[in-house]
Amino acid sequence: MSTYTIYVVPRAWTEIKSLPGSMRQRVKREIEGLAQNPRPANSKKLQTPDIEAELRRSRLDRWRIIYAVTEIDKIVDTHGYMGNLESGRRKPTLELAFKVASLFNVSVDQLANDDLELE
């Protein structure tokens, strides 16, 4: 099996550094593991017909890691994680929901629901 190159965008790296210690380590291990297996069992493919990269979401407890897999170049781009919204520590605004959906070129429903438009 070939190894993928992992890239973490700066904003995502800043978010990861702000996580509690044990969760930060779990997220780092999960991201590092994507180099060997970019499609682990705890991940789901998001339906994104307008982009060439395969957009996926990986679940770690209440946290989600959102990343894109480019098979041709063997690259995994980690774009961010979500957790404070799902734990209730932070309430999303409608503006934030649309910004995140626009960033990943998916609908707000795809970000919010586990069972909508996923393979």
A tleap script that builds the chain and sets N, CA, C and O, in Angstrom:
source leaprc.protein.ff14SB
mol = sequence {
  NMET SER THR TYR THR ILE TYR VAL VAL PRO
  ARG ALA TRP THR GLU ILE LYS SER LEU PRO
  GLY SER MET ARG GLN ARG VAL LYS ARG GLU
  ILE GLU GLY LEU ALA GLN ASN PRO ARG PRO
  ALA ASN SER LYS LYS LEU GLN THR PRO ASP
  ILE GLU ALA GLU LEU ARG ARG SER ARG LEU
  ASP ARG TRP ARG ILE ILE TYR ALA VAL THR
  GLU ILE ASP LYS ILE VAL ASP THR HIE GLY
  TYR MET GLY ASN LEU GLU SER GLY ARG ARG
  LYS PRO THR LEU GLU LEU ALA PHE LYS VAL
  ALA SER LEU PHE ASN VAL SER VAL ASP GLN
  LEU ALA ASN ASP ASP LEU GLU LEU CGLU
}
set mol.1.N position { 0.845 -1.181 0.000 }
set mol.1.CA position { 0.000 0.000 0.000 }
set mol.1.C position { 0.886 1.240 0.000 }
set mol.1.O position { 1.863 1.313 0.745 }
set mol.2.N position { 0.545 2.199 -0.828 }
set mol.2.CA position { 1.356 3.407 -0.925 }
set mol.2.C position { 0.998 4.392 0.179 }
set mol.2.O position { -0.099 4.356 0.737 }
set mol.3.N position { 1.939 5.263 0.478 }
set mol.3.CA position { 1.762 6.258 1.526 }
set mol.3.C position { 1.296 7.575 0.910 }
set mol.3.O position { 1.771 7.986 -0.149 }
set mol.4.N position { 0.367 8.219 1.586 }
set mol.4.CA position { -0.148 9.511 1.152 }
set mol.4.C position { 0.594 10.615 1.887 }
set mol.4.O position { 1.028 10.426 3.023 }
set mol.5.N position { 0.740 11.755 1.250 }
set mol.5.CA position { 1.326 12.932 1.887 }
set mol.5.C position { 0.218 13.681 2.600 }
set mol.5.O position { -0.843 13.924 2.025 }
set mol.6.N position { 0.460 14.049 3.850 }
set mol.6.CA position { -0.542 14.743 4.668 }
set mol.6.C position { -0.211 16.227 4.726 }
set mol.6.O position { 0.923 16.605 5.021 }
set mol.7.N position { -1.193 17.059 4.447 }
set mol.7.CA position { -1.075 18.507 4.618 }
set mol.7.C position { -2.167 18.952 5.578 }
set mol.7.O position { -3.318 18.534 5.454 }
set mol.8.N position { -1.811 19.788 6.523 }
set mol.8.CA position { -2.780 20.366 7.449 }
set mol.8.C position { -2.769 21.867 7.218 }
set mol.8.O position { -1.738 22.517 7.391 }
set mol.9.N position { -3.918 22.425 6.824 }
set mol.9.CA position { -3.966 23.857 6.571 }
set mol.9.C position { -3.729 24.609 7.883 }
set mol.9.O position { -4.104 24.111 8.945 }
set mol.10.N position { -3.122 25.785 7.834 }
set mol.10.CA position { -2.759 26.511 9.060 }
set mol.10.C position { -3.919 26.737 10.024 }
set mol.10.O position { -3.752 26.604 11.236 }
set mol.11.N position { -5.088 27.076 9.496 }
set mol.11.CA position { -6.226 27.302 10.385 }
set mol.11.C position { -6.606 26.024 11.136 }
set mol.11.O position { -6.941 26.071 12.319 }
set mol.12.N position { -6.552 24.891 10.450 }
set mol.12.CA position { -6.862 23.617 11.095 }
set mol.12.C position { -5.822 23.292 12.161 }
set mol.12.O position { -6.168 22.796 13.233 }
set mol.13.N position { -4.551 23.567 11.876 }
set mol.13.CA position { -3.490 23.308 12.847 }
set mol.13.C position { -3.716 24.145 14.112 }
set mol.13.O position { -3.517 23.654 15.223 }
set mol.14.N position { -4.126 25.396 13.948 }
set mol.14.CA position { -4.412 26.264 15.093 }
set mol.14.C position { -5.564 25.695 15.911 }
set mol.14.O position { -5.512 25.695 17.141 }
set mol.15.N position { -6.599 25.213 15.240 }
set mol.15.CA position { -7.742 24.619 15.938 }
set mol.15.C position { -7.325 23.371 16.702 }
set mol.15.O position { -7.746 23.167 17.840 }
set mol.16.N position { -6.505 22.542 16.085 }
set mol.16.CA position { -6.059 21.305 16.727 }
set mol.16.C position { -5.247 21.615 17.981 }
set mol.16.O position { -5.400 20.945 19.003 }
set mol.17.N position { -4.391 22.623 17.907 }
set mol.17.CA position { -3.574 22.987 19.069 }
set mol.17.C position { -4.415 23.476 20.232 }
set mol.17.O position { -3.958 23.433 21.374 }
set mol.18.N position { -5.634 23.940 19.977 }
set mol.18.CA position { -6.489 24.449 21.049 }
set mol.18.C position { -7.308 23.345 21.725 }
set mol.18.O position { -8.012 23.612 22.699 }
set mol.19.N position { -7.227 22.122 21.224 }
set mol.19.CA position { -7.981 21.012 21.815 }
set mol.19.C position { -7.404 20.613 23.171 }
set mol.19.O position { -6.230 20.864 23.442 }
set mol.20.N position { -8.230 19.986 24.034 }
set mol.20.CA position { -7.693 19.411 25.278 }
set mol.20.C position { -6.630 18.365 24.954 }
set mol.20.O position { -6.685 17.727 23.903 }
set mol.21.N position { -5.661 18.187 25.858 }
set mol.21.CA position { -4.486 17.341 25.611 }
set mol.21.C position { -4.761 15.966 25.050 }
set mol.21.O position { -4.188 15.606 24.022 }
set mol.22.N position { -5.626 15.171 25.692 }
set mol.22.CA position { -5.852 13.805 25.226 }
set mol.22.C position { -6.545 13.788 23.868 }
set mol.22.O position { -6.219 12.961 23.016 }
set mol.23.N position { -7.492 14.691 23.661 }
set mol.23.CA position { -8.175 14.741 22.371 }
set mol.23.C position { -7.229 15.234 21.285 }
set mol.23.O position { -7.276 14.748 20.154 }
set mol.24.N position { -6.368 16.198 21.618 }
set mol.24.CA position { -5.390 16.694 20.645 }
set mol.24.C position { -4.505 15.548 20.167 }
set mol.24.O position { -4.216 15.448 18.975 }
set mol.25.N position { -4.076 14.693 21.071 }
set mol.25.CA position { -3.226 13.557 20.699 }
set mol.25.C position { -3.988 12.561 19.829 }
set mol.25.O position { -3.432 12.027 18.870 }
set mol.26.N position { -5.254 12.307 20.155 }
set mol.26.CA position { -6.065 11.395 19.349 }
set mol.26.C position { -6.266 11.938 17.936 }
set mol.26.O position { -6.184 11.191 16.961 }
set mol.27.N position { -6.531 13.246 17.828 }
set mol.27.CA position { -6.719 13.860 16.512 }
set mol.27.C position { -5.428 13.777 15.713 }
set mol.27.O position { -5.456 13.448 14.527 }
set mol.28.N position { -4.294 14.071 16.348 }
set mol.28.CA position { -3.007 13.985 15.647 }
set mol.28.C position { -2.742 12.562 15.156 }
set mol.28.O position { -2.302 12.368 14.023 }
set mol.29.N position { -3.009 11.560 16.013 }
set mol.29.CA position { -2.804 10.163 15.599 }
set mol.29.C position { -3.721 9.794 14.437 }
set mol.29.O position { -3.313 9.096 13.509 }
set mol.30.N position { -4.960 10.270 14.497 }
set mol.30.CA position { -5.909 9.981 13.418 }
set mol.30.C position { -5.426 10.587 12.102 }
set mol.30.O position { -5.464 9.933 11.059 }
set mol.31.N position { -4.970 11.842 12.155 }
set mol.31.CA position { -4.479 12.505 10.944 }
set mol.31.C position { -3.230 11.802 10.424 }
set mol.31.O position { -3.102 11.591 9.218 }
set mol.32.N position { -2.311 11.438 11.309 }
set mol.32.CA position { -1.109 10.721 10.884 }
set mol.32.C position { -1.466 9.378 10.257 }
set mol.32.O position { -0.813 8.946 9.307 }
set mol.33.N position { -2.498 8.713 10.781 }
set mol.33.CA position { -2.935 7.429 10.245 }
set mol.33.C position { -3.503 7.528 8.837 }
set mol.33.O position { -3.529 6.540 8.104 }
set mol.34.N position { -3.957 8.716 8.456 }
set mol.34.CA position { -4.500 8.902 7.112 }
set mol.34.C position { -3.436 8.707 6.037 }
set mol.34.O position { -3.768 8.447 4.881 }
set mol.35.N position { -2.166 8.828 6.402 }
set mol.35.CA position { -1.084 8.609 5.435 }
set mol.35.C position { -1.078 7.156 4.942 }
set mol.35.O position { -0.760 6.897 3.781 }
set mol.36.N position { -1.424 6.225 5.809 }
set mol.36.CA position { -1.464 4.807 5.426 }
set mol.36.C position { -2.840 4.379 4.937 }
set mol.36.O position { -2.955 3.556 4.029 }
set mol.37.N position { -3.890 4.943 5.543 }
set mol.37.CA position { -5.247 4.564 5.188 }
set mol.37.C position { -6.134 5.805 5.197 }
set mol.37.O position { -6.669 6.166 6.245 }
set mol.38.N position { -6.302 6.466 4.051 }
set mol.38.CA position { -7.097 7.698 4.023 }
set mol.38.C position { -8.605 7.464 4.089 }
set mol.38.O position { -9.385 8.417 4.100 }
set mol.39.N position { -9.012 6.203 4.133 }
set mol.39.CA position { -10.440 5.886 4.202 }
set mol.39.C position { -10.709 4.905 5.349 }
set mol.39.O position { -11.149 3.780 5.110 }
set mol.40.N position { -10.444 5.329 6.603 }
set mol.40.CA position { -10.673 4.419 7.725 }
set mol.40.C position { -12.164 4.134 7.918 }
set mol.40.O position { -13.016 4.844 7.384 }
set mol.41.N position { -12.462 3.101 8.679 }
set mol.41.CA position { -13.854 2.682 8.887 }
set mol.41.C position { -14.701 3.769 9.548 }
set mol.41.O position { -15.912 3.823 9.333 }
set mol.42.N position { -14.077 4.635 10.349 }
set mol.42.CA position { -14.844 5.671 11.042 }
set mol.42.C position { -15.028 6.929 10.204 }
set mol.42.O position { -15.437 7.964 10.730 }
set mol.43.N position { -14.733 6.856 8.904 }
set mol.43.CA position { -14.896 8.026 8.037 }
set mol.43.C position { -16.044 7.782 7.064 }
set mol.43.O position { -16.402 6.644 6.760 }
set mol.44.N position { -16.604 8.878 6.592 }
set mol.44.CA position { -17.683 8.812 5.607 }
set mol.44.C position { -17.360 9.757 4.471 }
set mol.44.O position { -16.816 10.842 4.678 }
set mol.45.N position { -17.699 9.334 3.277 }
set mol.45.CA position { -17.483 10.169 2.095 }
set mol.45.C position { -18.655 11.131 1.954 }
set mol.45.O position { -19.815 10.731 2.045 }
set mol.46.N position { -18.337 12.407 1.732 }
set mol.46.CA position { -19.359 13.412 1.475 }
set mol.46.C position { -19.574 13.511 -0.027 }
set mol.46.O position { -18.614 13.468 -0.797 }
set mol.47.N position { -20.808 13.641 -0.442 }
set mol.47.CA position { -21.128 13.767 -1.854 }
set mol.47.C position { -20.808 15.178 -2.319 }
set mol.47.O position { -21.494 16.129 -1.943 }
set mol.48.N position { -19.778 15.318 -3.128 }
set mol.48.CA position { -19.343 16.624 -3.643 }
set mol.48.C position { -19.039 16.489 -5.123 }
set mol.48.O position { -17.878 16.319 -5.497 }
set mol.49.N position { -20.051 16.562 -5.972 }
set mol.49.CA position { -19.828 16.340 -7.401 }
set mol.49.C position { -19.029 17.450 -8.086 }
set mol.49.O position { -18.507 17.234 -9.180 }
set mol.50.N position { -18.921 18.623 -7.478 }
set mol.50.CA position { -18.267 19.748 -8.137 }
set mol.50.C position { -16.759 19.820 -7.923 }
set mol.50.O position { -16.094 20.659 -8.532 }
set mol.51.N position { -16.208 18.962 -7.076 }
set mol.51.CA position { -14.765 18.997 -6.854 }
set mol.51.C position { -14.178 17.618 -7.142 }
set mol.51.O position { -14.826 16.591 -6.946 }
set mol.52.N position { -12.940 17.627 -7.610 }
set mol.52.CA position { -12.288 16.372 -7.997 }
set mol.52.C position { -11.819 15.562 -6.798 }
set mol.52.O position { -11.849 14.332 -6.831 }
set mol.53.N position { -11.390 16.236 -5.748 }
set mol.53.CA position { -10.901 15.527 -4.571 }
set mol.53.C position { -12.065 14.854 -3.853 }
set mol.53.O position { -13.201 15.325 -3.912 }
set mol.54.N position { -11.774 13.771 -3.190 }
set mol.54.CA position { -12.769 13.034 -2.416 }
set mol.54.C position { -12.838 13.656 -1.017 }
set mol.54.O position { -11.889 13.534 -0.243 }
set mol.55.N position { -13.936 14.311 -0.691 }
set mol.55.CA position { -14.103 14.959 0.608 }
set mol.55.C position { -14.657 13.945 1.594 }
set mol.55.O position { -15.660 13.283 1.327 }
set mol.56.N position { -13.984 13.830 2.753 }
set mol.56.CA position { -14.383 12.852 3.766 }
set mol.56.C position { -14.483 13.513 5.130 }
set mol.56.O position { -13.919 14.580 5.376 }
set mol.57.N position { -15.215 12.847 6.000 }
set mol.57.CA position { -15.360 13.294 7.383 }
set mol.57.C position { -15.104 12.093 8.269 }
set mol.57.O position { -15.727 11.044 8.103 }
set mol.58.N position { -14.185 12.248 9.215 }
set mol.58.CA position { -13.832 11.175 10.135 }
set mol.58.C position { -14.324 11.536 11.526 }
set mol.58.O position { -14.192 12.685 11.949 }
set mol.59.N position { -14.889 10.575 12.240 }
set mol.59.CA position { -15.466 10.827 13.552 }
set mol.59.C position { -14.567 10.277 14.658 }
set mol.59.O position { -14.123 9.130 14.611 }
set mol.60.N position { -14.314 11.123 15.651 }
set mol.60.CA position { -13.639 10.728 16.890 }
set mol.60.C position { -14.510 11.229 18.029 }
set mol.60.O position { -14.482 12.418 18.348 }
set mol.61.N position { -15.278 10.352 18.645 }
set mol.61.CA position { -16.251 10.744 19.663 }
set mol.61.C position { -17.150 11.837 19.103 }
set mol.61.O position { -17.840 11.620 18.107 }
set mol.62.N position { -17.152 13.012 19.732 }
set mol.62.CA position { -18.017 14.100 19.255 }
set mol.62.C position { -17.298 15.028 18.282 }
set mol.62.O position { -17.865 16.034 17.853 }
set mol.63.N position { -16.082 14.708 17.938 }
set mol.63.CA position { -15.277 15.538 17.051 }
set mol.63.C position { -15.322 14.991 15.639 }
set mol.63.O position { -15.471 13.786 15.435 }
set mol.64.N position { -15.193 15.884 14.658 }
set mol.64.CA position { -15.148 15.495 13.254 }
set mol.64.C position { -13.916 16.110 12.612 }
set mol.64.O position { -13.628 17.291 12.801 }
set mol.65.N position { -13.198 15.306 11.856 }
set mol.65.CA position { -12.061 15.789 11.082 }
set mol.65.C position { -12.518 15.803 9.626 }
set mol.65.O position { -12.959 14.782 9.099 }
set mol.66.N position { -12.413 16.941 8.991 }
set mol.66.CA position { -12.833 17.074 7.605 }
set mol.66.C position { -11.576 17.162 6.747 }
set mol.66.O position { -10.694 17.984 6.999 }
set mol.67.N position { -11.505 16.296 5.722 }
set mol.67.CA position { -10.304 16.263 4.895 }
set mol.67.C position { -10.650 15.841 3.476 }
set mol.67.O position { -11.717 15.281 3.223 }
set mol.68.N position { -9.738 16.117 2.557 }
set mol.68.CA position { -9.910 15.776 1.144 }
set mol.68.C position { -8.790 14.840 0.716 }
set mol.68.O position { -7.630 15.045 1.074 }
set mol.69.N position { -9.140 13.813 -0.051 }
set mol.69.CA position { -8.164 12.842 -0.569 }
set mol.69.C position { -8.043 13.051 -2.072 }
set mol.69.O position { -9.040 13.030 -2.794 }
set mol.70.N position { -6.813 13.251 -2.537 }
set mol.70.CA position { -6.542 13.344 -3.971 }
set mol.70.C position { -5.753 12.095 -4.354 }
set mol.70.O position { -4.562 11.983 -4.063 }
set mol.71.N position { -6.428 11.171 -5.002 }
set mol.71.CA position { -5.838 9.863 -5.301 }
set mol.71.C position { -4.671 9.953 -6.283 }
set mol.71.O position { -3.673 9.252 -6.118 }
set mol.72.N position { -4.783 10.794 -7.288 }
set mol.72.CA position { -3.748 10.878 -8.326 }
set mol.72.C position { -2.399 11.272 -7.720 }
set mol.72.O position { -1.373 10.669 -8.035 }
set mol.73.N position { -2.405 12.282 -6.853 }
set mol.73.CA position { -1.161 12.776 -6.250 }
set mol.73.C position { -0.851 12.133 -4.903 }
set mol.73.O position { 0.180 12.431 -4.300 }
set mol.74.N position { -1.729 11.257 -4.426 }
set mol.74.CA position { -1.561 10.607 -3.117 }
set mol.74.C position { -1.420 11.654 -2.002 }
set mol.74.O position { -0.469 11.625 -1.221 }
set mol.75.N position { -2.397 12.585 -1.947 }
set mol.75.CA position { -2.368 13.687 -0.980 }
set mol.75.C position { -3.631 13.650 -0.132 }
set mol.75.O position { -4.722 13.378 -0.634 }
set mol.76.N position { -3.471 13.928 1.168 }
set mol.76.CA position { -4.599 14.132 2.069 }
set mol.76.C position { -4.467 15.544 2.631 }
set mol.76.O position { -3.494 15.850 3.320 }
set mol.77.N position { -5.444 16.407 2.337 }
set mol.77.CA position { -5.472 17.774 2.843 }
set mol.77.C position { -6.459 17.837 3.998 }
set mol.77.O position { -7.660 17.644 3.808 }
set mol.78.N position { -5.954 18.106 5.191 }
set mol.78.CA position { -6.814 18.228 6.358 }
set mol.78.C position { -7.233 19.682 6.488 }
set mol.78.O position { -6.394 20.573 6.620 }
set mol.79.N position { -8.538 19.911 6.451 }
set mol.79.CA position { -9.054 21.272 6.437 }
set mol.79.C position { -9.528 21.747 7.798 }
set mol.79.O position { -9.573 22.956 8.027 }
set mol.80.N position { -9.878 20.871 8.692 }
set mol.80.CA position { -10.324 21.341 9.989 }
set mol.80.C position { -11.036 20.259 10.771 }
set mol.80.O position { -11.114 19.104 10.354 }
set mol.81.N position { -11.545 20.663 11.898 }
set mol.81.CA position { -12.298 19.761 12.733 }
set mol.81.C position { -13.479 20.526 13.301 }
set mol.81.O position { -13.496 21.757 13.315 }
set mol.82.N position { -14.462 19.774 13.767 }
set mol.82.CA position { -15.623 20.365 14.423 }
set mol.82.C position { -15.820 19.632 15.737 }
set mol.82.O position { -15.737 18.404 15.768 }
set mol.83.N position { -16.071 20.326 16.788 }
set mol.83.CA position { -16.302 19.682 18.068 }
set mol.83.C position { -17.050 20.574 19.023 }
set mol.83.O position { -18.039 20.145 19.618 }
set mol.84.N position { -16.611 21.800 19.187 }
set mol.84.CA position { -17.270 22.707 20.116 }
set mol.84.C position { -18.719 22.937 19.736 }
set mol.84.O position { -19.563 23.123 20.613 }
set mol.85.N position { -19.021 22.928 18.457 }
set mol.85.CA position { -20.405 23.109 18.029 }
set mol.85.C position { -21.246 21.917 18.443 }
set mol.85.O position { -22.366 22.074 18.929 }
set mol.86.N position { -20.699 20.717 18.248 }
set mol.86.CA position { -21.464 19.523 18.547 }
set mol.86.C position { -21.571 19.255 20.043 }
set mol.86.O position { -22.528 18.621 20.487 }
set mol.87.N position { -20.622 19.719 20.814 }
set mol.87.CA position { -20.676 19.503 22.258 }
set mol.87.C position { -21.551 20.531 22.956 }
set mol.87.O position { -21.834 20.400 24.147 }
set mol.88.N position { -21.981 21.555 22.224 }
set mol.88.CA position { -22.830 22.580 22.813 }
set mol.88.C position { -22.068 23.696 23.483 }
set mol.88.O position { -22.680 24.618 24.022 }
set mol.89.N position { -20.726 23.641 23.465 }
set mol.89.CA position { -19.941 24.714 24.074 }
set mol.89.C position { -19.948 25.967 23.217 }
set mol.89.O position { -19.641 27.059 23.695 }
set mol.90.N position { -20.296 25.807 21.963 }
set mol.90.CA position { -20.362 26.958 21.063 }
set mol.90.C position { -21.600 26.792 20.194 }
set mol.90.O position { -21.835 25.720 19.636 }
set mol.91.N position { -22.371 27.828 20.085 }
set mol.91.CA position { -23.578 27.788 19.262 }
set mol.91.C position { -23.265 28.337 17.879 }
set mol.91.O position { -22.709 29.428 17.759 }
set mol.92.N position { -23.618 27.589 16.825 }
set mol.92.CA position { -23.325 28.063 15.472 }
set mol.92.C position { -24.275 29.182 15.065 }
set mol.92.O position { -25.443 29.203 15.453 }
set mol.93.N position { -23.760 30.083 14.296 }
set mol.93.CA position { -24.607 31.096 13.688 }
set mol.93.C position { -24.943 30.625 12.287 }
set mol.93.O position { -24.248 29.774 11.730 }
set mol.94.N position { -25.978 31.159 11.731 }
set mol.94.CA position { -26.334 30.805 10.367 }
set mol.94.C position { -25.212 31.196 9.412 }
set mol.94.O position { -24.920 30.484 8.452 }
set mol.95.N position { -24.594 32.325 9.687 }
set mol.95.CA position { -23.479 32.790 8.852 }
set mol.95.C position { -22.320 31.787 8.891 }
set mol.95.O position { -21.737 31.478 7.852 }
set mol.96.N position { -21.985 31.282 10.074 }
set mol.96.CA position { -20.905 30.297 10.203 }
set mol.96.C position { -21.240 29.027 9.436 }
set mol.96.O position { -20.379 28.478 8.749 }
set mol.97.N position { -22.472 28.552 9.541 }
set mol.97.CA position { -22.875 27.333 8.839 }
set mol.97.C position { -22.704 27.490 7.330 }
set mol.97.O position { -22.206 26.583 6.662 }
set mol.98.N position { -23.108 28.619 6.802 }
set mol.98.CA position { -22.968 28.835 5.361 }
set mol.98.C position { -21.507 28.993 4.954 }
set mol.98.O position { -21.121 28.552 3.871 }
set mol.99.N position { -20.685 29.617 5.806 }
set mol.99.CA position { -19.267 29.767 5.485 }
set mol.99.C position { -18.575 28.412 5.429 }
set mol.99.O position { -17.799 28.149 4.510 }
set mol.100.N position { -18.848 27.556 6.399 }
set mol.100.CA position { -18.216 26.229 6.435 }
set mol.100.C position { -18.687 25.406 5.244 }
set mol.100.O position { -17.881 24.747 4.588 }
set mol.101.N position { -19.974 25.437 4.962 }
set mol.101.CA position { -20.504 24.687 3.820 }
set mol.101.C position { -19.896 25.189 2.513 }
set mol.101.O position { -19.559 24.395 1.635 }
set mol.102.N position { -19.760 26.492 2.388 }
set mol.102.CA position { -19.161 27.065 1.185 }
set mol.102.C position { -17.696 26.685 1.052 }
set mol.102.O position { -17.222 26.392 -0.045 }
set mol.103.N position { -16.977 26.690 2.173 }
set mol.103.CA position { -15.560 26.341 2.170 }
set mol.103.C position { -15.333 24.947 1.607 }
set mol.103.O position { -14.393 24.725 0.845 }
set mol.104.N position { -16.203 24.001 1.987 }
set mol.104.CA position { -16.032 22.620 1.556 }
set mol.104.C position { -16.924 22.254 0.378 }
set mol.104.O position { -16.956 21.098 -0.045 }
set mol.105.N position { -17.652 23.242 -0.155 }
set mol.105.CA position { -18.497 23.034 -1.315 }
set mol.105.C position { -19.524 21.925 -1.088 }
set mol.105.O position { -19.736 21.074 -1.952 }
set mol.106.N position { -20.153 21.945 0.076 }
set mol.106.CA position { -21.215 21.001 0.420 }
set mol.106.C position { -22.386 21.792 0.974 }
set mol.106.O position { -22.274 22.992 1.222 }
set mol.107.N position { -23.499 21.121 1.167 }
set mol.107.CA position { -24.656 21.798 1.741 }
set mol.107.C position { -24.521 21.837 3.264 }
set mol.107.O position { -23.752 21.078 3.854 }
set mol.108.N position { -25.273 22.723 3.876 }
set mol.108.CA position { -25.291 22.802 5.339 }
set mol.108.C position { -25.824 21.496 5.912 }
set mol.108.O position { -25.355 21.046 6.958 }
set mol.109.N position { -26.800 20.878 5.241 }
set mol.109.CA position { -27.343 19.597 5.703 }
set mol.109.C position { -26.285 18.505 5.740 }
set mol.109.O position { -26.272 17.685 6.658 }
set mol.110.N position { -25.394 18.487 4.747 }
set mol.110.CA position { -24.351 17.458 4.728 }
set mol.110.C position { -23.408 17.603 5.913 }
set mol.110.O position { -22.918 16.600 6.434 }
set mol.111.N position { -23.145 18.825 6.345 }
set mol.111.CA position { -22.287 19.028 7.507 }
set mol.111.C position { -22.995 18.665 8.798 }
set mol.111.O position { -22.363 18.179 9.737 }
set mol.112.N position { -24.291 18.893 8.857 }
set mol.112.CA position { -25.028 18.749 10.104 }
set mol.112.C position { -25.550 17.332 10.347 }
set mol.112.O position { -25.705 16.925 11.498 }
set mol.113.N position { -25.817 16.588 9.295 }
set mol.113.CA position { -26.456 15.272 9.443 }
set mol.113.C position { -25.501 14.159 9.123 }
set mol.113.O position { -24.700 14.254 8.193 }
set mol.114.N position { -25.590 13.090 9.907 }
set mol.114.CA position { -24.755 11.928 9.654 }
set mol.114.C position { -25.289 11.059 8.526 }
set mol.114.O position { -24.527 10.318 7.905 }
set mol.115.N position { -26.580 11.137 8.255 }
set mol.115.CA position { -27.176 10.178 7.322 }
set mol.115.C position { -27.649 10.803 6.023 }
set mol.115.O position { -28.318 10.125 5.243 }
set mol.116.N position { -27.343 12.033 5.759 }
set mol.116.CA position { -27.826 12.702 4.550 }
set mol.116.C position { -26.754 12.725 3.466 }
set mol.116.O position { -25.672 13.279 3.663 }
set mol.117.N position { -27.060 12.126 2.329 }
set mol.117.CA position { -26.187 12.188 1.145 }
set mol.117.C position { -24.781 11.642 1.389 }
set mol.117.O position { -23.816 12.151 0.820 }
set mol.118.N position { -24.655 10.621 2.219 }
set mol.118.CA position { -23.334 10.034 2.475 }
set mol.118.C position { -23.329 8.623 1.913 }
set mol.118.O position { -24.358 7.948 1.880 }
set mol.119.N position { -22.151 8.189 1.470 }
set mol.119.CA position { -22.004 6.809 0.994 }
set mol.119.C position { -21.694 5.906 2.154 }
set mol.119.O position { -21.532 4.699 1.970 }
savepdb mol mol.pdb
quit
